[in-house]
Amino acid sequence: TITKLNPPLPGGGRQVLFTRFISGDSSTVVYLADQETNNVNELYSVPIGGGTVIKLNDPLPDGGDVGLFGIKLSPDGSTMVYSADQETNNLHEIFSVPVGGGPVVKLNGPMPADGAIFEFQFTPDGSTVVYRGTQNVIGIDELFSVPVGSGAITPLSNPGDTTFNYQISPDGSTVVYQTSTGGAGQDQLFSVPVLGGTVTQLNAPLPAGQTVESFEISADSSSVVYSIGFIDVIEGGSPGTALFSVPIAGGTPIQLTPEFVGGSGLSGFDISRDSRYLVYQSNQDAPGVDEIHLVSLSGGASVKLNAPLVSGGDVQALVQNADGSRLMYMADQDTDEVREIFSLAPELPELPPEIFSDGFE
């Protein structure tokens, strides 16, 4: 039996926009629709088997809308956090509400006119929301954290720093983010406890013209791998120049790859699921020929993983399976311009045994 979950929609192009949210106990569906007023999107929930539809957001002002900068379901499936200009038109803030309906709570602090919360994420346990926005000064995007049910708002980034591209560590303890503090387009990398504390710069001082391009946090939340590139090259869409690893709480960065020069470069990278190795796609051996290599996060020589390539061939894509035991890549490996897919179990180089604080392996 097929059950329509939304009520009849009036004419004028009204439609359900999202149906991808299901509560943690699988009892409720949450969706976004201009169900009552054409082109005014609002948030609704309904029992998964059909029943009474509940509007989740509070009434909107003229011109108000839900969802411009995102709608997210908490990891336990109990709470929605959504972006909306719910109190003042064009002032986009974030709110939380139970999926089955209930009190709506504003999470961000007071904001200037024309301010906005542009991005938000749950910590893995769903207890905290980390958000980025112009809460204090227009043009300065800062980071904050707040309990999902509302409470004290904690500034995370240094005052006045414009932040972007942040990630929360898998264990939920730390936020790693980029900020344009270096001037002349130079981006730096920092970490800070998710509940607030000391902000630590992760990258080493950068030469003029170089910048942090991208980063990834290891699955065990102990390390960050980041790429460095030239500012003028990155703006043109070309790859980075080298990869480094550093403890997430700060320390001396370790260079993992040679510097990619003379037409070579980095196309992508991924930390192994056991957090001990890095797999990366680059043309470090032959400019213009992408291949895949593996290197320990503690540094050392890299190992090439793909088979020898036919003249003109290269690797176009790389992905790990869920447990990291196999790698898949696409390449015109055997015949130029004939792209095929390949799988391998990486032959990992032996690493020194891990030494724990008590002196035992």
C-alpha positions in Angstrom: 0.0 0.0 0.0 1.3 3.4 -1.0 0.5 6.3 1.5 0.8 9.9 0.5 2.4 11.7 3.5 1.8 15.4 2.6 -1.6 16.9 2.4 -3.1 18.1 -0.9 -0.9 20.9 -2.3 -2.7 24.1 -3.7 -1.9 25.1 -7.2 0.7 27.6 -8.3 3.7 25.3 -8.5 3.8 24.3 -4.8 5.9 21.2 -4.2 7.7 19.1 -1.6 11.4 20.0 -1.9 13.1 17.5 0.5 12.0 14.1 1.8 15.3 12.8 3.0 15.0 13.1 6.8 13.7 10.2 8.9 13.8 10.2 12.7 16.2 7.9 14.6 13.4 5.6 15.6 12.1 5.5 12.0 8.7 6.8 13.1 8.7 10.3 11.5 9.5 11.9 8.2 10.6 15.5 8.0 10.3 17.5 4.8 10.6 21.0 3.3 7.8 22.4 1.1 6.0 25.5 0.0 2.9 23.7 1.3 0.8 26.7 2.5 2.2 29.7 0.6 3.7 29.5 -2.9 7.5 30.0 -2.8 7.6 30.2 1.0 9.4 27.0 2.1 8.6 25.7 5.6 9.5 22.6 7.6 7.0 19.8 8.4 7.0 16.4 10.0 4.5 13.5 9.6 4.3 9.9 10.9 6.1 7.6 8.4 2.9 5.6 7.9 0.8 8.7 7.4 -1.2 10.9 9.8 -1.3 14.4 11.1 1.3 16.8 9.5 3.0 19.2 12.0 4.7 22.4 11.0 8.0 22.6 12.8 9.2 26.1 12.3 7.6 29.2 13.9 5.6 31.7 11.9 7.7 33.6 9.3 7.7 37.3 8.6 6.8 38.6 5.2 9.6 37.4 2.8 10.9 34.8 5.3 11.9 31.3 4.3 13.3 28.1 5.7 16.4 26.3 4.6 18.5 28.7 2.6 21.7 27.8 4.4 20.8 24.2 5.4 18.6 21.8 7.3 20.2 19.0 9.3 19.0 16.1 11.4 20.9 15.3 14.6 22.9 12.0 14.6 20.4 10.3 16.9 17.5 11.5 14.7 15.7 13.3 17.4 16.3 17.0 16.5 16.2 19.2 13.4 18.4 22.3 13.1 17.5 24.6 10.3 18.4 27.9 8.8 15.7 30.6 8.4 15.0 34.3 8.4 12.3 33.4 10.9 12.3 36.5 13.0 13.5 39.2 10.6 13.4 39.0 6.8 16.9 38.5 5.3 18.5 37.9 8.8 19.3 34.2 8.5 19.7 32.4 11.9 19.7 28.8 13.1 17.0 27.1 15.2 16.5 23.7 16.7 13.2 21.8 17.1 12.2 18.2 18.0 11.3 16.1 14.9 7.9 15.4 16.3 7.2 19.1 17.0 7.7 21.3 20.1 9.3 24.5 21.2 11.6 26.1 18.6 14.9 27.4 20.1 17.2 29.9 18.5 20.8 28.8 18.8 22.9 31.7 17.6 23.5 34.9 19.5 22.4 38.5 18.6 23.4 39.5 15.1 23.9 42.8 13.3 21.5 43.8 10.5 22.4 41.8 7.3 24.3 39.2 9.4 23.8 35.5 8.6 24.7 32.0 9.8 26.1 30.4 6.7 27.0 26.9 7.9 26.5 24.6 10.8 27.4 21.0 11.8 26.5 18.6 14.7 29.2 17.0 16.8 29.1 13.2 16.3 27.2 12.7 19.5 24.6 15.3 18.6 25.1 17.3 21.8 26.6 20.4 20.2 26.2 22.5 17.1 29.2 24.3 15.6 28.3 27.2 13.3 30.0 29.8 11.1 28.6 33.2 10.5 28.8 37.0 10.7 27.4 37.1 14.3 29.6 40.0 15.4 30.9 42.0 12.5 29.6 42.1 8.9 32.2 40.6 6.6 34.0 38.6 9.3 32.8 34.9 9.4 33.6 33.5 12.9 33.1 30.1 14.5 31.0 29.4 17.5 29.6 26.3 19.4 26.4 26.0 21.3 24.5 23.1 22.9 21.8 21.7 20.6 19.0 22.6 23.1 20.4 26.1 23.5 22.7 27.5 26.2 26.0 29.4 26.4 27.5 30.3 23.1 31.2 29.7 22.9 33.5 31.6 20.4 36.0 29.2 18.8 38.0 31.2 16.3 40.3 34.1 17.2 38.4 37.4 17.2 38.5 39.1 13.8 39.6 36.0 11.9 37.6 35.2 8.8 37.1 31.4 8.9 35.9 28.8 6.4 36.1 25.1 5.5 35.9 23.7 9.1 35.6 20.1 10.2 34.8 18.5 13.5 37.0 15.6 14.6 35.4 12.1 14.6 35.6 12.0 18.4 33.8 15.3 18.6 36.5 17.0 20.7 38.1 19.4 18.3 37.3 21.8 15.4 39.9 22.2 12.7 39.5 25.2 10.4 41.1 27.4 7.8 41.3 31.2 8.1 42.7 33.9 6.0 44.9 35.5 8.6 48.1 35.5 6.5 47.2 38.4 4.3 47.5 38.5 0.5 45.2 35.5 0.1 47.3 33.3 2.4 45.2 30.8 4.4 46.4 29.2 7.6 45.2 26.1 9.5 44.1 26.1 13.2 42.6 23.7 15.8 40.5 24.5 18.9 38.6 22.4 21.4 34.9 22.2 20.4 33.9 23.6 23.8 36.4 26.4 23.6 39.9 26.9 24.7 43.3 27.6 23.2 43.5 28.2 19.4 46.5 26.4 17.9 48.1 27.0 14.5 48.8 23.7 12.9 50.8 24.6 9.8 54.4 25.9 9.9 55.1 29.4 8.7 54.5 29.7 5.0 56.7 31.4 2.4 55.2 34.3 0.5 52.8 33.2 -2.2 52.0 29.8 -0.6 48.8 28.9 1.3 47.0 25.9 3.0 44.8 24.5 0.3 42.8 21.6 1.9 42.9 19.3 4.9 41.6 16.0 6.4 41.3 14.7 9.9 42.3 11.1 10.7 39.6 8.6 11.8 41.2 8.3 15.3 41.2 12.2 15.6 44.9 12.3 16.4 46.3 13.8 13.2 45.5 16.3 10.4 46.9 16.0 6.9 47.0 19.2 4.8 48.1 20.3 1.4 50.1 23.4 0.5 49.8 25.2 -2.8 50.7 28.4 -4.5 48.1 31.1 -4.2 48.1 32.2 -7.9 48.0 28.5 -9.0 45.1 27.6 -6.7 43.1 30.5 -7.9 43.5 29.1 -11.4 42.2 25.7 -10.3 45.5 23.8 -10.4 46.7 21.3 -7.8 48.7 21.7 -4.6 52.5 21.4 -4.1 53.1 19.2 -1.0 51.4 17.2 1.8 52.1 17.4 5.5 50.8 15.7 8.7 50.6 17.3 12.1 49.1 16.3 15.5 45.6 17.7 15.8 46.6 19.5 19.1 49.7 21.0 17.4 53.3 20.1 16.9 56.0 20.0 14.2 54.5 19.2 10.8 56.0 16.3 8.8 56.4 16.6 5.1 54.9 13.5 3.5 55.6 14.1 -0.2 58.2 15.7 -2.3 57.5 19.2 -3.5 55.6 19.0 -6.7 57.4 21.2 -9.1 58.1 21.5 -12.8 54.5 20.8 -14.0 53.7 18.1 -11.5 51.1 18.3 -8.8 48.6 16.8 -6.3 45.1 15.7 -7.4 43.7 14.2 -4.2 44.4 12.4 -0.9 42.7 10.2 1.7 43.9 9.0 5.1 43.6 5.2 5.7 40.9 4.0 8.0 43.4 2.9 10.6 44.9 6.4 10.7 48.5 5.3 10.0 48.8 5.9 6.3 48.0 8.4 3.5 47.0 7.4 0.0 47.4 10.2 -2.5 47.0 10.8 -6.2 49.7 12.9 -7.9 52.0 13.1 -10.9 55.1 13.3 -8.7 57.1 10.8 -10.8 56.2 12.1 -14.3 54.6 15.5 -14.9 51.1 15.1 -16.4 50.8 11.4 -15.4 48.7 10.9 -12.3 49.5 7.8 -10.2 48.7 6.7 -6.6 51.1 6.4 -3.8 51.0 5.4 -0.1 53.1 6.9 2.7 53.1 6.6 6.5 51.7 9.6 8.4 54.9 9.6 10.4 56.9 10.2 7.1 59.3 8.2 5.1 59.5 6.8 1.6 56.3 6.5 -0.4 55.2 3.3 -2.3 53.6 3.4 -5.7 50.4 1.3 -5.7 49.1 1.3 -9.3 50.5 -1.0 -12.0 52.7 0.4 -14.7 50.7 2.6 -17.1 50.6 2.4 -20.8 52.1 5.4 -22.6 49.6 8.3 -22.3 47.7 6.6 -19.4 47.1 7.9 -15.9 44.8 7.4 -12.8 41.6 9.5 -12.8 39.9 8.5 -9.5 40.7 6.8 -6.2 38.5 5.5 -3.4 38.9 3.3 -0.3 36.3 0.7 0.8 34.7 1.1 4.3 37.3 -0.7 6.3 40.3 0.5 4.2 41.3 -3.0 3.3 41.1 -2.4 -0.4 41.5 0.6 -2.8 39.7 1.1 -6.0 40.9 3.3 -8.8 39.9 4.2 -12.4 42.7 4.5 -15.0 43.5 4.0 -18.7 46.1 1.7 -17.4 46.3 -1.0 -20.2 45.0 1.0 -23.2 45.3 4.8 -23.6 41.9 6.6 -23.4 40.2 3.3 -22.3 39.2 3.9 -18.7 38.8 0.8 -16.5 38.4 0.2 -12.8 40.9 -1.7 -10.7 41.0 -3.0 -7.1 44.0 -3.8 -4.9 44.9 -4.7 -1.3 47.7 -2.2 -0.5 51.0 -3.8 0.4 51.8 -1.6 3.3 55.4 -1.0 4.3 56.4 -2.1 7.8 56.2 0.6 10.4 58.0 0.8 13.7 55.8 -0.6 16.5 53.8 2.0 18.3 55.3 2.9 21.7 52.8 3.9 24.4 53.3 6.2 27.3 54.1 3.3 29.7 57.0 2.3 27.4 55.4 -0.8 26.1 54.6 -1.6 22.4 
